[in-house]
Amino acid sequence: MKEITAKEVEQRLKGGHRLHIIDVRETEEVAAGAIPGALNIPLGLLEFRMNELSKDREYVIVCRSGGRSAKAVQLLERYGYKAANMTGGMLAWEGPVKQWEESR
């Protein structure tokens, strides 16, 4: 499984790279704050919403600590998507955070 650290994600965003970030936490968790620009698809809905994703993109998958995002990466890879798990999840994130209402 491909992994990326929270610091690497933050540095790439600061460097102007366009990352496709999917936050697989539940809506209530995301309401406390999310990485700006992240798309919220709770893990339990990911399999049903894969049609919204492109197999031509690589996704960075985020959760609270890295466990659910690892499961999401495995699921996506099984269906032919490219994804990387952000290790440590939002607990390791030191970059900017936007409230969910602002992220929509």
C-alpha positions in Angstrom: 0.0 0.0 0.0 1.3 3.4 -0.9 1.6 5.9 2.0 2.3 9.6 2.3 2.9 11.5 5.5 0.8 14.4 6.6 3.8 16.7 6.3 4.4 15.6 2.7 0.7 16.4 1.9 1.0 19.8 3.5 4.3 20.6 1.6 2.8 19.6 -1.7 -0.3 21.7 -1.1 1.9 24.7 -0.1 4.0 24.1 -3.3 0.9 24.5 -5.4 0.3 20.9 -6.3 -3.3 19.9 -6.9 -4.0 16.9 -4.7 -7.2 14.9 -4.8 -7.9 14.3 -1.1 -10.7 12.1 0.1 -11.6 12.3 3.8 -13.3 9.0 4.8 -14.3 10.1 8.3 -18.0 10.4 9.3 -19.7 13.8 8.6 -19.8 14.6 12.3 -16.0 14.2 12.5 -15.4 16.3 9.5 -17.5 19.1 10.9 -14.7 19.7 13.5 -12.4 20.5 10.6 -11.0 19.1 7.4 -8.1 19.7 5.0 -9.2 22.5 2.7 -10.5 21.1 -0.6 -10.9 17.5 0.7 -14.0 15.6 -0.5 -15.8 13.8 2.3 -16.9 10.3 1.5 -17.4 8.3 4.7 -15.8 4.9 4.5 -19.1 3.1 4.7 -20.3 4.9 1.5 -17.1 4.7 -0.5 -17.9 1.6 -2.4 -21.2 3.1 -3.4 -19.7 6.4 -4.5 -16.7 5.1 -6.4 -18.4 6.1 -9.6 -17.7 9.7 -8.7 -14.0 9.0 -8.8 -11.6 8.8 -11.8 -9.1 5.9 -12.3 -6.9 8.5 -14.0 -6.2 10.3 -10.7 -4.3 9.4 -7.6 -6.1 10.1 -4.4 -4.8 10.8 -0.9 -7.1 9.2 1.6 -7.4 10.7 5.1 -9.2 9.7 8.3 -8.7 10.4 12.0 -5.6 8.3 12.6 -4.9 6.2 9.5 -6.8 3.0 10.1 -10.0 3.7 8.1 -8.0 5.4 5.4 -5.8 2.2 5.0 -9.0 0.2 4.5 -10.2 2.7 2.0 -7.0 2.5 0.0 -7.2 -1.3 -0.1 -10.8 -1.1 -1.3 -9.9 1.5 -4.0 -6.9 -0.5 -5.2 -9.0 -3.6 -5.5 -11.2 -1.8 -8.0 -8.3 -0.4 -9.9 -8.0 3.1 -8.4 -4.7 4.8 -7.4 -4.6 5.9 -3.8 -2.2 6.6 -1.0 -2.9 6.5 2.7 -2.0 9.6 4.7 -0.3 8.0 7.7 -1.3 9.4 11.1 -4.5 10.9 9.7 -5.8 14.2 11.0 -4.1 13.6 14.3 -0.8 14.1 12.4 -2.0 17.0 10.3 -0.5 20.4 11.2 -1.6 22.3 8.2 -4.6 24.6 7.7 -8.0 23.3 8.6 -11.3 24.6 7.3 -14.7 24.1 9.0 -16.9 21.8 7.0 -19.4 24.5 6.0 -16.5 26.4 4.4 -15.2 23.3 2.6 -18.4 22.5 0.7 
